[in-house]
């Protein structure tokens, strides 16, 4: 990838500054030897200006290097990671402004401490390689941080939703469904909607939807359920109404081309959740649920049915409104997948507004089998094997993390019908504190199971745990190291 003009200026300034420092020259000395002003050289070193040929000649002569060496875009070994960074799409594709960082701030940082920042970037790259972290995983990690930073509530998208509802004269009590959305896309936006199966497109049978921009056609998989179709149609409306151009054309990520696509897909998905699950009506129903004296699993199923929403969409929408409208921000969200009939679990999505909760995605450790997130997947598999599955399962528990915090946790599980024999569970956890106990009246219900849990078996000190499936090797190594430190300290070392 070729460098743009800004990066060429920055590379020249970095090289100039590094050469000057390598030769132990101050700005004053270089100014005197080259005949250029200190302020002008400082502007060059910060990547703000690119000198004309005669001034490059003067700088090269002052530092005893030839002209071609100075203008070459090749950086030395110390600055090599920065060269990799500038040749990548990292600087241009990540919208640093969402974290309050302007491109100018970043360039200033690069020019002020290039060698230190180079070492830091090199370390980040090595960490990514060590954990086999792909560009896609990095983008999704950035998106999670963005959501957590804003408590997963975005007023600008809520305003777009209100504008959409107003422009289309949709009254507060009208529940938007797949039929309304489908008619709107075809009648107002000229969409053609077609439904496909494995006979039509065998290679994309595991994808919910595909948008074909040349013909303005939306292909929808026949396998998906009504609530999934409603979300798919709602997201398409989100792209259209918010005038989003840089977007993915498939519902599942076949290829992640840029962070903008990841962010825009999130914004359109947020829009879809917000038009399906209207904020005011959700707040009203949540207040009723929280004021119940006892827990009732059916409440969650009824909520999802009322809003024609998947459990995942419902949980995400709940997480949008709780921090702002209920003052509840100690929340986490987890999504697990598990093949039906197997005790194999994969954490595929997570969000931690509380900034405390574990687990995080892990490739080599065994998640705690005491979690309701996993137990409910086992229950679902048993029902399927006996031909008794009828509707999404709901399960709740109070989870006491070993030596840590306590959470009220509610899970929903159902088959992922787009991929045969694959089940999913989605889980919301709420940090237990006085504020939550005051708001969730049902927490005193003795029928809610209380269990000690941990992140993974490898980290757990509950040695008599009947559900354990792996030795606590990480915990043991940690304790060995602590004992070693105590021994060394007692020896005076």
C-alpha positions in Angstrom: 0.0 0.0 0.0 1.4 3.4 -1.0 1.7 6.2 1.5 -0.5 9.3 1.4 0.8 12.8 1.5 0.4 13.2 5.3 2.3 9.9 5.9 5.1 10.9 3.5 5.6 14.1 5.5 5.5 12.1 8.7 8.1 9.6 7.5 10.4 12.4 6.4 10.1 14.1 9.7 10.7 10.9 11.7 13.8 10.1 9.7 15.1 13.6 10.1 14.5 13.6 13.9 16.0 10.1 14.3 19.1 11.0 12.3 19.6 14.2 14.3 19.2 12.3 17.6 21.6 9.6 16.4 24.2 12.2 15.7 23.5 13.9 19.1 22.6 17.2 17.4 20.3 19.6 19.0 17.7 21.6 17.1 19.8 24.7 17.5 22.9 23.0 16.1 21.0 21.6 13.1 19.5 25.1 12.5 22.9 26.7 12.6 24.5 24.2 10.2 21.7 24.1 7.7 20.8 27.8 7.7 17.1 26.9 8.5 15.1 28.3 11.4 14.5 26.1 14.5 10.8 26.5 14.2 10.8 25.4 10.6 12.8 22.3 11.4 10.5 21.5 14.3 7.5 21.7 11.9 9.3 19.3 9.5 10.1 16.8 12.3 6.4 16.8 13.4 5.3 15.9 9.9 3.5 19.2 9.4 5.7 20.4 6.5 7.7 18.8 3.7 10.8 20.9 2.7 11.6 21.9 -0.9 14.6 20.3 -2.7 17.1 23.0 -1.8 16.2 22.8 1.9 16.5 19.0 1.8 20.0 19.4 0.4 20.9 21.8 3.2 19.6 19.4 5.9 21.5 16.4 4.3 24.8 18.3 4.1 24.3 19.5 7.7 24.0 15.9 9.0 26.5 14.4 6.6 24.1 12.1 4.7 23.3 12.1 1.0 20.1 13.5 -0.5 18.7 10.1 -1.5 19.1 8.6 2.0 17.1 11.5 3.5 14.2 11.4 1.0 13.9 7.6 0.9 10.7 6.2 2.5 12.6 3.4 4.1 12.9 3.7 7.9 15.7 2.2 9.9 15.3 -0.8 12.2 14.3 1.3 15.2 11.3 2.8 13.4 10.4 -0.3 11.3 7.1 -1.0 13.2 6.0 2.5 12.5 6.8 2.0 8.9 4.6 -1.2 9.0 1.8 0.8 10.7 1.9 3.6 8.1 1.9 1.2 5.2 -1.1 -0.6 6.7 -4.7 0.7 6.8 -4.7 1.0 10.6 -4.4 4.8 10.8 -7.0 5.5 8.1 -9.5 2.8 9.0 -9.8 3.1 12.7 -12.0 6.1 13.6 -9.9 7.4 16.5 -12.3 10.3 16.9 -14.8 8.0 18.6 -12.3 7.7 21.4 -11.6 11.5 21.4 -8.3 11.2 19.5 -7.8 13.2 16.3 -5.5 12.0 13.5 -3.4 15.1 14.3 -3.0 14.0 17.9 -1.7 10.6 16.8 0.7 12.0 14.3 2.0 14.4 17.0 2.6 11.4 19.3 4.4 9.5 16.6 6.7 12.5 15.9 7.3 13.3 19.6 8.5 9.9 20.7 9.0 7.7 17.6 11.4 5.2 19.1 9.3 4.6 22.2 6.1 4.4 20.3 7.8 2.1 17.8 8.7 -0.3 20.6 5.1 -0.1 21.9 3.6 -0.9 18.5 6.1 -3.7 18.0 4.9 -5.2 21.4 1.2 -4.9 20.4 2.0 -6.7 17.1 3.8 -9.5 18.9 1.0 -9.9 21.4 -1.5 -10.2 18.5 0.7 -12.8 16.8 1.2 -14.8 20.0 -2.6 -15.1 20.5 -3.3 -15.6 16.8 -5.4 -12.4 16.9 -6.7 -11.6 13.4 -7.5 -8.1 12.1 -11.2 -9.0 12.4 -10.8 -9.9 16.1 -9.0 -6.6 16.7 -11.8 -4.6 15.1 -14.5 -6.4 17.2 -12.4 -5.8 20.4 -12.3 -2.1 19.5 -16.0 -2.1 18.9 -16.7 -3.7 22.3 -14.5 -1.0 24.0 -16.6 1.6 22.2 -19.8 0.1 23.4 -18.6 -0.2 26.9 -17.3 3.3 27.0 -20.8 4.6 26.1 -22.7 2.1 28.3 -24.0 0.7 25.0 -26.4 3.6 24.6 -26.1 5.9 21.6 -28.4 9.0 21.6 -27.6 9.8 18.0 -29.0 6.5 16.8 -32.0 6.8 19.1 -32.7 10.2 17.4 -32.5 8.5 14.0 -35.1 5.9 15.2 -37.4 8.7 16.5 -37.1 10.5 13.2 -37.8 7.3 11.2 -40.9 6.6 13.3 -42.1 10.2 12.9 -41.6 10.3 9.1 -43.5 7.1 8.7 -46.3 8.1 11.0 -45.9 5.0 13.2 -47.9 5.5 16.4 -46.3 4.5 19.8 -48.6 1.5 20.3 -48.0 0.0 16.8 -45.7 -3.0 17.0 -43.4 -3.1 13.9 -43.2 -6.6 12.4 -41.5 -8.3 9.5 -44.5 -7.7 7.2 -44.5 -3.9 7.8 -40.7 -3.8 7.2 -40.9 -5.9 4.1 -43.6 -3.7 2.6 -41.6 -0.6 3.4 -38.4 -1.9 1.8 -40.3 -2.9 -1.4 -42.7 0.0 -1.8 -40.6 2.9 -0.6 -37.1 1.8 -1.4 -37.7 -0.3 -4.4 -36.2 -3.5 -2.9 -36.7 -7.0 -4.3 -36.9 -9.6 -1.6 -36.2 -13.2 -2.5 -36.1 -16.3 -0.2 -33.5 -19.0 -0.9 -32.4 -22.4 0.4 -29.6 -24.9 -0.2 -31.0 -25.8 -3.6 -30.7 -22.2 -4.8 -27.4 -21.3 -3.3 -25.7 -24.3 -1.6 -22.5 -22.4 -0.8 -24.2 -19.8 1.3 -26.8 -21.9 3.1 -25.4 -20.9 6.5 -25.8 -17.2 5.9 -29.1 -15.5 6.9 -29.1 -12.8 4.2 -27.2 -11.3 1.3 -27.8 -7.9 -0.3 -27.1 -7.6 -4.0 -26.5 -3.8 -4.6 -26.6 -3.9 -8.4 -30.2 -5.2 -8.5 -31.3 -3.8 -5.1 -32.2 -7.4 -4.1 -32.2 -8.8 -0.6 -31.8 -12.6 -0.4 -33.2 -14.1 2.8 -32.6 -17.6 4.0 -35.7 -19.7 4.2 -34.4 -21.4 7.4 -34.5 -18.3 9.6 -37.4 -17.6 11.9 -39.9 -14.7 11.9 -38.0 -12.8 14.6 -34.7 -13.2 12.6 -36.4 -12.0 9.4 -37.7 -8.9 11.2 -34.2 -8.1 12.5 -32.7 -8.6 9.0 -35.2 -6.3 7.4 -34.8 -3.7 10.2 -31.1 -3.7 9.7 -31.4 -3.1 6.0 -33.7 -0.1 6.8 -31.0 1.1 9.2 -28.4 1.2 6.4 -30.9 3.0 4.1 -32.4 5.5 6.5 -29.0 6.5 8.0 -27.6 6.7 4.5 -24.8 4.2 5.2 -22.7 3.4 2.1 -19.7 1.4 3.5 -21.5 -1.7 4.7 -21.2 -5.5 4.6 -23.4 -7.2 2.1 -23.8 -10.4 4.1 -25.4 -11.0 7.6 -22.4 -13.1 8.7 -18.9 -11.8 8.3 -17.4 -13.6 5.3 -14.7 -10.9 5.0 -14.1 -7.8 7.2 -12.8 -5.1 4.9 -12.6 -2.2 7.3 -13.5 -1.0 10.8 -16.0 1.4 9.3 -17.9 -1.6 8.0 -17.9 -3.1 11.5 -19.0 0.1 13.1 -21.7 0.8 10.5 -23.0 -2.7 10.8 -23.3 -2.2 14.6 -25.1 1.1 14.1 -27.6 -0.5 11.6 -28.1 -3.4 14.0 -28.7 -1.0 16.9 -31.3 0.8 14.7 -33.1 -2.5 13.9 -33.2 -3.4 17.6 -34.6 0.0 18.5 -37.4 0.0 16.0 -38.5 -3.5 16.9 -38.2 -3.0 20.6 -39.5 0.5 21.2 -37.7 2.2 24.1 -40.8 3.5 25.9 -42.7 0.2 25.7 -39.7 -1.8 26.8 -39.1 0.5 29.9 -42.8 0.0 30.8 -42.6 -3.8 30.6 -39.2 -4.0 32.4 -40.6 -2.0 35.3 -43.4 -4.5 35.6 -40.9 -7.4 35.5 -38.6 -5.9 38.1 -41.5 -5.3 40.5 -42.6 -8.9 40.5 -42.2 -10.5 43.9 -41.2 -13.8 42.4 -39.2 -14.8 39.3 -41.2 -16.1 36.3 -39.3 -17.6 33.3 -42.3 -17.0 31.1 -41.8 -13.2 31.4 -38.7 -13.2 29.2 -40.3 -15.5 26.6 -43.4 -13.2 26.5 -41.2 -10.2 26.1 -39.4 -11.7 23.1 -42.7 -12.8 21.5 -44.3 -9.4 22.1 -41.4 -7.5 20.3 -40.9 -10.2 17.7 -37.3 -10.2 18.7 -34.6 -12.9 19.1 -33.3 -13.4 22.6 -30.0 -11.8 21.6 -31.7 -8.7 20.2 -33.9 -8.5 23.3 -30.9 -8.7 25.6 -28.9 -6.1 23.7 -31.9 -3.7 23.7 -32.3 -4.2 27.5 -28.6 -3.4 27.9 -29.3 -0.1 25.9 -31.9 1.2 28.4 -30.8 -0.1 31.8 -27.9 2.2 32.4 -29.6 5.4 31.3 -33.2 4.8 32.5 -32.8 2.5 35.5 -29.3 3.5 36.7 -28.1 -0.1 36.4 -24.7 -0.3 34.6 -23.0 -3.3 36.2 -24.0 -5.5 33.3 -22.4 -8.2 31.2 -23.5 -10.0 28.1 -22.3 -13.4 26.9 -23.3 -15.6 23.9 -22.3 -19.2 23.8 -22.6 -21.8 21.0 -22.6 -25.5 21.5 -23.2 -28.4 19.1 -26.4 -30.3 20.1 -25.7 -33.4 22.1 -22.1 -32.4 22.9 -20.5 -30.7 25.9 -18.4 -28.4 23.8 -18.9 -24.7 24.4 -17.6 -21.6 22.5 -17.9 -18.0 23.7 -18.7 -16.1 20.5 -19.8 -12.7 21.8 -19.2 -10.7 25.0 -19.7 -7.3 26.5 -18.7 -6.1 30.0 -20.2 -2.7 30.9 -19.2 -3.4 34.6 -15.6 -3.7 33.5 -15.1 -6.4 36.1 -16.7 -9.6 35.0 -15.0 -12.7 33.6 -14.9 -14.7 31.4 -13.3 -13.4 28.3 -12.8 -15.5 25.2 -10.3 -18.2 25.8 -9.1 -20.9 23.4 -7.4 -23.4 25.7 -9.2 -23.3 29.0 -12.5 -25.0 30.1 -15.3 -22.7 31.1 -16.9 -23.3 34.5 -19.6 -25.9 34.1 -21.6 -24.3 37.0 -22.7 -21.4 34.8 -26.4 -21.3 33.8 -25.1 -20.3 30.3 -23.8 -23.8 29.8 -26.3 -25.7 31.9 -29.1 -24.4 29.8 -27.4 -25.6 26.7 -27.3 -29.1 28.2 -30.9 -28.9 29.1 -31.8 -27.8 25.5 -29.8 -30.8 24.1 -31.7 -33.2 26.3 -35.1 -31.8 25.2 -34.0 -32.1 21.6 -32.9 -35.7 21.9 -36.2 -36.6 23.5 -38.2 -34.7 20.9 -39.7 -32.3 23.5 -38.2 -28.9 22.5 -41.0 -26.4 21.9 -39.8 -22.8 22.8 -36.7 -21.0 24.0 -35.5 -22.1 27.4 -35.0 -19.7 30.3 -32.8 -20.2 33.3 -31.7 -17.9 36.1 -29.2 -18.2 39.0 -27.3 -16.0 41.5 -23.7 -16.6 40.7 -21.1 -16.1 43.5 -17.8 -15.7 41.8 -15.1 -17.3 44.0 -13.3 -14.5 45.9 -15.1 -11.9 43.7 -18.4 -10.3 43.0 -22.0 -11.6 43.0 -24.3 -11.5 40.0 -27.9 -12.2 39.1 -27.8 -14.0 35.8 -30.5 -14.8 33.3 -30.0 -17.0 30.2 -32.1 -17.9 27.2 -31.2 -20.8 24.9 -32.6 -22.1 21.5 -31.4 -23.8 18.4 -29.5 -21.8 15.8 -31.7 -23.0 13.0 -29.5 -21.5 10.3 -26.9 -24.1 11.1 -28.3 -27.5 11.9 -27.4 -29.1 15.2 -26.0 -25.9 16.7 -27.5 -24.3 19.8 -26.9 -20.9 21.3 -27.4 -19.4 24.7 -27.4 -15.7 25.5 -26.9 -14.4 29.0 -27.2 -11.2 30.9 -25.6 -10.7 34.3 -26.3 -7.9 36.8 -23.9 -7.0 39.5 -25.6 -7.6 42.8 -25.6 -4.5 45.1 -28.1 -2.5 47.1 -29.2 -0.6 44.1 -30.1 -3.7 42.2 -31.8 -5.3 45.2 -34.0 -2.3 45.5 -35.0 -2.4 41.9 -35.3 -6.2 41.3 -38.0 -7.2 43.8 -37.9 -10.8 42.8 -34.3 -11.3 44.0 -35.6 -12.5 47.3 -37.4 -15.4 45.6 -36.0 -18.6 47.3 -36.5 -20.6 44.1 -33.6 -18.7 42.4 -30.6 -21.1 42.7 -27.4 -19.7 44.2 -24.1 -21.3 43.0 -20.4 -20.6 43.4 -18.8 -20.2 40.0 -15.5 -19.3 38.5 -14.1 -18.3 35.1 -12.5 -21.6 34.1 -11.5 -24.9 35.8 -7.8 -24.1 35.3 -8.2 -21.0 37.6 -10.6 -22.4 40.2 -9.8 -23.3 43.8 -13.0 -25.3 44.3 -11.2 -28.6 44.4 -14.2 -30.7 45.5 -16.3 -29.4 42.5 -18.2 -32.3 40.9 -18.5 -30.5 37.6 -14.7 -29.9 37.2 -13.4 -31.1 33.8 -9.8 -30.0 34.1 -7.1 -29.6 36.7 -6.5 -26.1 38.2 -3.1 -25.8 36.6 -3.1 -22.0 36.2 -4.1 -21.6 39.9 -1.4 -24.0 40.9 1.3 -22.2 39.0 0.2 -18.9 40.5 0.4 -20.3 44.0 3.8 -21.9 43.4 5.0 -18.4 42.3 3.5 -16.8 45.4 5.2 -19.4 47.7 8.5 -18.8 45.9 8.2 -15.0 46.5 7.4 -15.5 50.2 10.4 -17.9 50.6 12.7 -15.5 48.9 11.5 -12.6 51.0 12.0 -14.6 54.2 15.6 -15.2 53.0 16.1 -11.5 52.6 16.4 -11.7 48.9 
